[in-house]
Amino acid sequence: MEVSYPSKGLSAGGLLIEIRDFGPGVDSALAPRLGRLFESGKAEGLGLGLALSHAAVEQLGGHLSLRPHVDGGSLTRVELPRQAFEESEA
C-alpha cells in the first residue's frame, strides 16, 4: 500500500489523498457501483465499508473514488474541500 498527498489536483487549498493498493485490483465494471450500500467485490463482503466511507467523505463535502490503477492494483482518491478541515479545527 502506498499513500500520497499530491500537491496538484485540487484548487482553493483542498486536500487530495491517494491510496494505491498493489493487490488484485478492482474490476472496472464493478468500480462505479462500489460505495453503494450492499455492493461488494468480495464474495463474503457486505458492501458496508466503502458505503460508510463514501457517506462520511460526502458529509464533509468531498468525494471518494475507487478505480483500477493502470499498473495493477487499485487507486482510491479522497478529495476534501478546505472547509472540511477548517471547520473541524474550530
DRENPA-3360 file (N, C-alpha, C; in nm, 2 decimals, always signed):
BEGIN
1 = MEVSYPSK = +0.09/-0.12/+0.00/+0.00/+0.00/+0.00/+0.09/+0.12/+0.00 ~ +0.05/+0.22/-0.07/+0.12/+0.35/-0.08/+0.02/+0.46/-0.06 ~ +0.05/+0.56/+0.02/-0.04/+0.67/+0.05/+0.04/+0.80/+0.00 ~ -0.03/+0.89/-0.07/+0.04/+1.01/-0.11/-0.06/+1.13/-0.10 ~ +0.00/+1.24/-0.09/-0.08/+1.37/-0.08/-0.03/+1.46/-0.19 ~ -0.07/+1.44/-0.31/-0.03/+1.52/-0.43/-0.06/+1.67/-0.40 ~ +0.03/+1.75/-0.43/+0.01/+1.90/-0.41/-0.08/+1.95/-0.53 ~ -0.08/+1.88/-0.64/-0.16/+1.93/-0.75/-0.29/+1.85/-0.75;
9 = GLSAGGLL = -0.39/+1.90/-0.81/-0.52/+1.82/-0.82/-0.64/+1.89/-0.76 ~ -0.62/+1.97/-0.66/-0.74/+2.04/-0.60/-0.71/+2.19/-0.59 ~ -0.81/+2.26/-0.63/-0.80/+2.41/-0.62/-0.84/+2.46/-0.48 ~ -0.81/+2.58/-0.46/-0.85/+2.65/-0.33/-0.80/+2.58/-0.21 ~ -0.69/+2.52/-0.21/-0.63/+2.46/-0.09/-0.69/+2.34/-0.04 ~ -0.77/+2.27/-0.12/-0.83/+2.15/-0.07/-0.73/+2.04/-0.05 ~ -0.77/+1.92/+0.00/-0.68/+1.81/+0.03/-0.72/+1.70/-0.06 ~ -0.61/+1.64/-0.12/-0.63/+1.52/-0.20/-0.54/+1.41/-0.14;
17 = IEIRDFGP = -0.60/+1.30/-0.11/-0.52/+1.18/-0.06/-0.54/+1.07/-0.16 ~ -0.43/+1.01/-0.20/-0.44/+0.89/-0.29/-0.38/+0.77/-0.22 ~ -0.46/+0.66/-0.23/-0.41/+0.54/-0.16/-0.40/+0.43/-0.27 ~ -0.28/+0.38/-0.30/-0.26/+0.28/-0.40/-0.24/+0.15/-0.34 ~ -0.32/+0.05/-0.38/-0.32/-0.08/-0.33/-0.26/-0.17/-0.44 ~ -0.17/-0.25/-0.41/-0.10/-0.34/-0.50/-0.16/-0.48/-0.51 ~ -0.28/-0.50/-0.46/-0.34/-0.63/-0.46/-0.40/-0.66/-0.60 ~ -0.50/-0.75/-0.61/-0.55/-0.79/-0.74/-0.63/-0.68/-0.81;
25 = GVDSALAP = -0.66/-0.57/-0.75/-0.73/-0.46/-0.81/-0.88/-0.47/-0.81 ~ -0.95/-0.39/-0.89/-1.09/-0.37/-0.89/-1.14/-0.39/-1.03 ~ -1.24/-0.47/-1.05/-1.30/-0.49/-1.18/-1.35/-0.36/-1.23 ~ -1.31/-0.31/-1.35/-1.36/-0.18/-1.39/-1.51/-0.17/-1.41 ~ -1.58/-0.28/-1.44/-1.72/-0.28/-1.45/-1.79/-0.27/-1.31 ~ -1.72/-0.31/-1.20/-1.78/-0.30/-1.07/-1.74/-0.17/-1.00 ~ -1.63/-0.11/-1.04/-1.58/+0.01/-0.97/-1.68/+0.12/-0.96 ~ -1.76/+0.16/-1.06/-1.86/+0.27/-1.04/-1.97/+0.24/-0.94;
33 = RLGRLFES = -2.00/+0.11/-0.91/-2.10/+0.07/-0.82/-2.05/+0.06/-0.67 ~ -1.92/+0.05/-0.66/-1.86/+0.04/-0.52/-1.89/+0.17/-0.45 ~ -1.92/+0.15/-0.32/-1.95/+0.27/-0.24/-2.10/+0.27/-0.22 ~ -2.18/+0.20/-0.30/-2.32/+0.19/-0.27/-2.35/+0.08/-0.17 ~ -2.45/+0.10/-0.09/-2.48/+0.00/+0.01/-2.50/-0.13/-0.05 ~ -2.44/-0.24/+0.01/-2.45/-0.38/-0.03/-2.39/-0.41/-0.16 ~ -2.31/-0.33/-0.22/-2.23/-0.36/-0.34/-2.09/-0.39/-0.29 ~ -2.04/-0.51/-0.33/-1.91/-0.56/-0.29/-1.84/-0.63/-0.40;
41 = GKAEGLGL = -1.71/-0.62/-0.40/-1.63/-0.70/-0.49/-1.59/-0.83/-0.43 ~ -1.62/-0.85/-0.31/-1.58/-0.97/-0.23/-1.70/-1.07/-0.22 ~ -1.67/-1.20/-0.23/-1.78/-1.30/-0.22/-1.84/-1.29/-0.08 ~ -1.75/-1.27/+0.03/-1.80/-1.26/+0.16/-1.83/-1.12/+0.21 ~ -1.81/-1.02/+0.13/-1.83/-0.88/+0.16/-1.97/-0.84/+0.17 ~ -2.00/-0.75/+0.26/-2.14/-0.70/+0.28/-2.16/-0.56/+0.21 ~ -2.05/-0.50/+0.16/-2.07/-0.37/+0.10/-2.10/-0.26/+0.19 ~ -2.05/-0.27/+0.31/-2.08/-0.16/+0.41/-1.96/-0.07/+0.43;
49 = GLALSHAA = -1.84/-0.12/+0.42/-1.72/-0.04/+0.45/-1.70/+0.08/+0.36 ~ -1.71/+0.05/+0.23/-1.69/+0.16/+0.13/-1.81/+0.25/+0.13 ~ -1.93/+0.19/+0.16/-2.05/+0.28/+0.17/-2.04/+0.38/+0.28 ~ -2.00/+0.33/+0.40/-1.98/+0.42/+0.51/-1.87/+0.52/+0.49 ~ -1.76/+0.48/+0.43/-1.65/+0.57/+0.40/-1.70/+0.68/+0.30 ~ -1.77/+0.64/+0.20/-1.82/+0.73/+0.09/-1.92/+0.83/+0.16 ~ -2.01/+0.78/+0.24/-2.10/+0.87/+0.31/-2.03/+0.97/+0.40 ~ -1.93/+0.93/+0.47/-1.85/+1.02/+0.56/-1.78/+1.13/+0.48;
57 = VEQLGGHL = -1.72/+1.09/+0.37/-1.65/+1.19/+0.29/-1.75/+1.29/+0.22 ~ -1.86/+1.24/+0.18/-1.96/+1.33/+0.12/-2.02/+1.42/+0.22 ~ -2.03/+1.37/+0.34/-2.09/+1.46/+0.45/-2.00/+1.58/+0.47 ~ -1.87/+1.56/+0.45/-1.77/+1.67/+0.46/-1.76/+1.75/+0.33 ~ -1.84/+1.72/+0.23/-1.84/+1.80/+0.11/-1.74/+1.75/+0.01 ~ -1.69/+1.63/+0.03/-1.58/+1.58/-0.05/-1.63/+1.47/-0.14 ~ -1.53/+1.40/-0.20/-1.56/+1.29/-0.30/-1.46/+1.18/-0.28 ~ -1.51/+1.06/-0.28/-1.43/+0.94/-0.27/-1.45/+0.86/-0.40;
65 = SLRPHVDG = -1.34/+0.81/-0.46/-1.35/+0.73/-0.58/-1.25/+0.61/-0.57 ~ -1.29/+0.50/-0.63/-1.20/+0.38/-0.63/-1.20/+0.33/-0.77 ~ -1.08/+0.31/-0.83/-1.08/+0.26/-0.96/-0.95/+0.17/-0.98 ~ -0.95/+0.10/-1.09/-0.82/+0.02/-1.12/-0.71/+0.11/-1.15 ~ -0.59/+0.08/-1.10/-0.47/+0.15/-1.13/-0.41/+0.10/-1.26 ~ -0.35/+0.19/-1.35/-0.30/+0.14/-1.48/-0.19/+0.04/-1.47 ~ -0.12/+0.04/-1.36/-0.01/-0.06/-1.34/-0.05/-0.18/-1.25 ~ -0.18/-0.20/-1.23/-0.23/-0.31/-1.15/-0.27/-0.26/-1.01;
73 = GSLTRVEL = -0.35/-0.33/-0.94/-0.40/-0.29/-0.81/-0.51/-0.19/-0.83 ~ -0.53/-0.11/-0.73/-0.63/-0.01/-0.73/-0.58/+0.13/-0.68 ~ -0.66/+0.23/-0.71/-0.63/+0.36/-0.66/-0.75/+0.42/-0.60 ~ -0.75/+0.46/-0.47/-0.86/+0.52/-0.40/-0.82/+0.67/-0.39 ~ -0.91/+0.76/-0.42/-0.88/+0.90/-0.41/-0.99/+0.96/-0.32 ~ -0.94/+1.04/-0.22/-1.03/+1.11/-0.13/-1.00/+1.26/-0.15 ~ -1.10/+1.33/-0.19/-1.09/+1.48/-0.22/-1.17/+1.55/-0.12 ~ -1.11/+1.64/-0.04/-1.19/+1.72/+0.06/-1.16/+1.87/+0.04;
81 = PRQAFEES = -1.27/+1.94/+0.04/-1.26/+2.09/+0.03/-1.19/+2.15/+0.15 ~ -1.13/+2.26/+0.14/-1.06/+2.33/+0.25/-1.16/+2.34/+0.37 ~ -1.28/+2.38/+0.35/-1.38/+2.40/+0.46/-1.39/+2.28/+0.54 ~ -1.38/+2.16/+0.49/-1.40/+2.03/+0.57/-1.30/+2.02/+0.69 ~ -1.18/+2.06/+0.67/-1.08/+2.05/+0.78/-1.07/+2.18/+0.86 ~ -1.11/+2.29/+0.80/-1.11/+2.42/+0.88/-1.22/+2.42/+0.98 ~ -1.34/+2.36/+0.95/-1.44/+2.36/+1.05/-1.41/+2.26/+1.16 ~ -1.34/+2.15/+1.13/-1.31/+2.05/+1.24/-1.21/+2.11/+1.33;
89 = EA = -1.13/+2.21/+1.30/-1.03/+2.27/+1.38/-1.09/+2.37/+1.48 ~ -1.21/+2.42/+1.45/-1.27/+2.53/+1.53/-1.33/+2.47/+1.66;
% end
